Amino acid sequence: NLKQRAHKEAKIVEEITELAKQIEKLNLKVGAKAGEKGKIFGSVNNIQLAEALKEAGFEVERKKIALQDDVIKNLGAYEAIVNLHKDVKATLKFEVIGE
């Protein structure tokens, strides 16, 4: 029974590791309304990132996405950590662009 559980866990971790590699290859673009100086009206948070990932074909809960800055209020390139499993994390690169 323990061997079966360990085998299943290893298979899950292998699949999630492959998913993490695919997420790390992405370079998402998140649109936001911004002023002339690149300041965003409002902010970009993990909800928008989860939606952008969903549009790219990856179903990730917003709770599993951790921004390095709590809120993003300016246009530019950023990174976020996606906790896919207790042993697997992926770095998501994304760019906030003006709409």
N, C-alpha and C positions, 0 to 999 in steps of 0.2 A: 504494500500500500504506500509506504514512504517512497519507494523507488518510482512508482507511478506518479505520485505528486511532484517529486523532484523533476521527473522527465517533463511533465506538463508545464511546470514553472519555467524550466529551461527553454522550452519551445515558445512560451509566451514572451519571455525576455528577448529571445532571438527575433521574433516578429516585431516587437516594440523597438528594438535597436535598429532594425531596418527602417521602420517608420521615422525614427529620430534622424537617420541619415538623410531621408527624403526631405524632412522639414528643414534641416540645416542647409540644404541646397537651395531652398526657396529664397527669393528676395521680394517680399510682399510690398505692395504700395497701398497705403491707407489714405484715403482722401479726407480732407477736413477744410472747412471754410476758414480762411485766414485773412488778416489785414495786410497792408502794404509791406510792413516790416517783418513778415513771417510769423507773427503772433497768431495763434489759433483762437477762434471764438469758441470757448469751452475747452475741452481737453480730449486727448485720445487715451483710452484705457483698455483693459483686457477684453471688454465686451466687443469693441470694434475689431480687435485682433482675432478673437474667436470667430467672428463673422467673416473676416477676410480669409482665415484658414479654411472655413467651411466652403467658401466660394472656390478655393484652390483645390478642394477635394479631400480635406482632412477634417475629421470630426473630433474636435478637442474641446473639453469643457473649459469655460472661462476661468474657473477656479484654479485650473492647472497652469495658467499662464501668469508668470510673475514678471512685471516690468522692473527694470533696474532703477528707473526713476518712478516714483509713485504715480505721478501724472505727467503727461507730455503736453506742453503748452506752446511749443514752437515747431516749425517745419524742420525737417532734416532726417538723418539716418539714425536709427536706434537699434537696440537689441533687447530681447526678452528671453527668459528661461521658460521652457515648457517642460513641466514635470509629467512625464508619460508613465513612469513606474517608479517604485521606490529606489531602484538601481539605475534607471535610465532617464537622463535629462538631455534636452536638445536646446541649442541656442538658435533662436529665430531672429533673422535679420529682417528689418522692415524699414520702409521710408515713409514719412508723413509728407504728403504732397498737397498743395493748395488746389481747391476745386474752383 
